[in-house]
Amino acid sequence: MGLGGVSVWELLIILAIVITIFGAGRLRNVGADLGAAVRSFRQGLRDDDAQAAGDLPSPTAGDPAQR
């Protein structure tokens, strides 16, 4: 048994089909883009948490146009 009733062999067959369709180069680019998106999302969460805790000024605090 694998994930949710899908065996390891079925996962390997699906992986082989995906690599055949998209190619290894495109999958590498998709993986890199996905990793960059996750890092950016985590950084945004950390910034929001720090701002909520009062560690960082609000984005409009130093902007004269917002006064």
Buried (B, 14 or more C-beta within 10 A) or exposed (E): EEEEEEEEEEEEEEEEEEEEEEEEEEBEEEEEEEEEEEEEEEEEEEEEEEEEEEEEEEEEEEEEEEE
